[in-house]
Amino acid sequence: MQQTDLPLPMPRATQRAALLHVLARDHTGRDRGIRAVDLARKVGIDERTLRTLVTTLRDDGTAVVATPETGYYVAEAPDEIEECCQFLRSRALKSLLLESRLRNVPLPDLLGQIRLPT
């Protein structure tokens, strides 16, 4: 087997800790947001991994927020969280609208189906 000089990937927990460290240290508040490509490079991960780690941090209750205009950052005020939530809601509604078109079902009907108990 041939030996390569490629670095071994960081364990996921190490990547998560590195991301949280960089965000908390350098990117707290809307004015200090950073684009995904730049944040990924700074942490030493790819953008797909970055998005996965952000989801994990959010699931754990860390207020990592982002919009295309602001980039990623840790929220310091409720209005920053609200801005991100509005962005996420609009993306979700756009996806649901696309689903309704694919299924050939009006959006209100699809939304009603989603609310039905399972």
Summary of the structure (lengths in Angstrom):
residues: 118
radius of gyration: 18.3
end to end distance: 52.6
largest distance: 58.6
contacts: 285
relative contact order: 0.11
helix: 63%
strand: 8%
